[in-house]
Amino acid sequence: MKNVYCSLFGHDYEVSKKVTYHVKEYKCKHCKSEMTIDGHGKFIPLTPKFKEINAVLNRIHTKRLERSQKMFLVSS
């Protein structure tokens, strides 16, 4: 029944995870299909390969944010 709704009206994606400022993961409210944004800004299915890529991007992003926060606190 959930897939019928998406077939008729289209998916209703909401942000499920913010990886970086520009890259996010999305999940359909009805059928639970997952999508993400690739390097070209296109909406693509979230495969295990892209889950791993997003995890690495998230780790790098958070480390940079932490490092910049430490530098800001030290210079203040």
C-alpha positions in Angstrom: 0.0 0.0 0.0 2.9 2.4 0.8 4.4 1.9 -2.7 1.1 2.6 -4.4 1.0 6.1 -2.8 4.5 6.8 -4.1 3.6 5.5 -7.5 0.6 7.7 -7.8 1.7 10.9 -6.1 5.5 10.6 -6.0 7.8 10.3 -3.0 7.7 12.7 -0.1 11.4 12.9 1.0 12.5 14.5 4.2 16.1 15.0 5.5 17.1 12.0 7.6 20.8 13.0 8.1 22.9 16.1 7.5 26.3 14.8 6.3 27.8 18.3 5.6 26.4 21.7 4.8 25.7 20.6 1.2 25.3 16.8 1.4 22.3 15.3 3.0 20.6 11.9 3.2 16.8 11.8 2.5 14.2 9.2 3.3 10.6 8.9 1.9 7.9 9.2 4.6 5.8 6.5 3.0 8.0 3.8 1.4 11.2 4.4 3.3 13.4 4.6 0.2 16.6 6.5 0.8 18.3 9.0 -1.5 21.4 11.3 -1.3 23.1 14.0 -3.2 26.1 13.0 -5.4 29.2 15.2 -6.2 27.3 16.8 -9.1 24.3 17.8 -7.0 22.1 15.1 -8.4 19.5 13.1 -6.4 20.6 9.5 -6.4 19.6 6.3 -4.5 21.6 5.7 -1.3 23.7 2.6 -2.0 26.1 1.0 0.5 29.0 2.7 -1.5 27.4 6.1 -1.0 26.6 5.4 2.7 30.4 4.8 3.2 31.3 7.9 1.3 28.9 10.0 3.3 30.2 8.5 6.6 33.8 9.5 5.6 32.6 13.0 4.6 30.8 13.4 7.9 33.9 12.3 9.9 36.1 14.8 7.9 33.6 17.6 8.3 33.2 17.2 12.0 37.0 17.0 12.6 37.4 20.3 10.6 34.7 21.9 12.6 36.2 20.8 15.9 39.7 22.0 14.8 38.4 25.4 13.7 36.5 25.8 17.1 39.7 25.0 19.0 41.6 27.5 17.0 38.9 30.1 17.5 38.9 29.5 21.3 42.7 29.7 21.5 43.0 32.9 19.6 40.3 34.6 21.6 
